[in-house]
Amino acid sequence: MKTRQFTIPSLFGPMPERPEEKPGAGRPINLGLLGGIIAIPLLLVGALLSYPYTWTRRFVQNRNEAGFRERMNQTGRTIPWDEAKRAAAQQTGTLLCETLSIKGPSRLWWTSGIIAEITPFPFAKPSDNEFAFFEKEFIPFANWCREKYTDPVSGTAKLVVQPGSDKKAFWREARQSGLIQMGWINQRAGG
């Protein structure tokens, strides 16, 4: 009796040009009938568990960000969005977006200096790829900004207080105001 075998197509694209570098890369995984029967419920359980994990993670992240905003407010390092937007429009300062990871959170800072003129390091331009600021070549800029401007203890920039209304509209308006983005990737600076 011949058994049927089920395969799952690769999610990683076509085979590499030199398959000897990654044996098995790009090839389907052969699970067999029993493996397919076991894999489907496991995938469904994993999908269902991802919802409470995501909600919990988002709750903890929002709570941590609220605490951070409060600490910055207590030290006098906050500025209302209207003031920061006006200063950026008059080019009397710079809006700096600090993105802590690709999935967030992001913090908007304002500093009185014109960062594009004084930075000794290259930085991602707004016309670059959406996440170009996470590239290795921009790590020195991110570390410099962190030390000089956005560090909670020694930085000089002020955290912009976001209006409680529509966050998407806020970030759209902030991007139109000419912010400079930086990813906080100090952990990866060595490699």
N, C-alpha and C positions, 0 to 999 in steps of 0.2 A: 504494500500500500504506500502510495506516495503522499507525503505531508506537504501542506502548503506553508510557504514561508512569507511572512510579512516584513516589509522593510520601511523604514522611516527615511525620507529624503534628507539630505544634509542641509542644515540651516546656515552653513558657513561658506556657501558659494562654490564655485568650480574648483577642481583639483589644482594644486599649485603647479607651477611650471616644472619644478624639480621635486617630484614626489618622494625622492629619497630623503629629503629633509624632514618631512612629516609623514611617516608611514600611516596609511589609513585615513589621512585627512581628506575630507570631501567625499568619502565613500559612504553609502548608506549603511546604517546599523541593522544587522539581521537579527531580529528578536525571536523569530519562530512563532508558531501559533500560541504556545503557552506564554511566552514573553509578552506578546501583544495583549493577551487577555489580562495579564497582571499589570502591564504598563498603563493601560487606559484608566483604570480606577485610581492608580497612584497619581497620575497627572491631574485627574479631577479633584482629588483630595488636596493636592498642592495648590491648585487654583483657588479652591475654597478657603484654604488657610491664608492665602496671600491678602485677602480683604481685611481680616482683623489685624494682621501684622501692619498693613499700610495705615489703617486708621490709628493704631496705637503709636506708630512711628511719627505720624503727622501731629498727633496730640502732644507728644513729648517735645517735638521740634518747636511747635508753636509756643509751648510753655517756656522752653529755654530761651527763645527769641524775645518773649515778653519780659523775662527776667533781665536779659541783656539790655533791652531798651530802657528798662527802669534804672539799671546801674549807670548807663550813659547819661540819663536824665539827671540823676543825683549828682553826677560830677560836672554838670553844666556842658556836656558835649552833645547836645541835640540842637537841631534847627528845624523850624517848620518848613514844610514843602514849599509854600508860597515864597518865602524868603530865599531859599536855595535856588528855586527856579528863576526868580528875578535876578539873582547874582550871576547865575550861569548865562542868562540871556544878555546881561550887560558885560559879560566876559571879565568879571571881577573875581572869578573863582572857578573851580572845577568840580563837576559831579563825578564821583568815583563809585562804580558798582563793584562790590566785593562779593563774588560768588563762592560759597564755601564748598560746594560740590556740584556736579552736573544736575543733580536732582534738587538742589537748593539746600538751605535757604540762601537768598541774596539780600545784601544790605546796601543801601544807598547812603553814601557819605558826601559831604561837601567840605572843601578846603579853599582857603583864600588864594592859594597859589595856583598858577597855571601849569599843571603837571606836564602837559605836552611840551612845554618850553624848557622845563628844568630837569626832567628825568635824564639820567645818564644811560638808561637802558631802552631797548626797543620795546614797543607795546603793540598789541593788536589794535588795528584800526577798525572803526565801526563797519567799514565795507568788507572786512575779512569774514571768514567762516563764522557762524554763530558761536561756536565754542573754541575759536582759535586762541583765545587768551589762556586756555589750558595747555597749549603746546609747550614743549620743552624750552624753546627759545625765549619764551616770555616769563619763565620762572624767576630770573633775576629782578624783573620789573615788579612782579607780584610780591616778592620778598622785600624789596625796597619800599614799596607802598605800605606793606604791612608794618614794617619797622617805623617808618616816618609818619604815616597818616592814620592807619586803621587799627593799630594795636590798642586794645582796651586800656592799657596802663600808660604807655608812653606816646601814643599817637596824638596828633594834633587836629585831625579832621573831626567834623561834627556829624553825628548820625542824623540823617534826614527822617523826620517823623512823618510816616506815611499817613495820608488821610484814611479814615476807616471805611471809606466807600469802596468803589470798584478797583481792585488791585491791578487788573489787567489794563485798565485805562491809565492808572498811575504809572505803570512801567512803560506803557506806550509813550506817554508824555515825557517821561524821564529820558527815554532813548532819543526822542526828537529834540531834547534839550542839549544833546551832544555829550553824553556821559562817556567816560573811559572805563572799560571793563577790565577787571583783574580777577584771576582765580586764586584763592588762597591754597596754595599747593606746597607749602613749606616742607611738608613731610616727604615730598618726592624730589626735593632739590638735589639730593645726592645721586639720583639715577632715574 
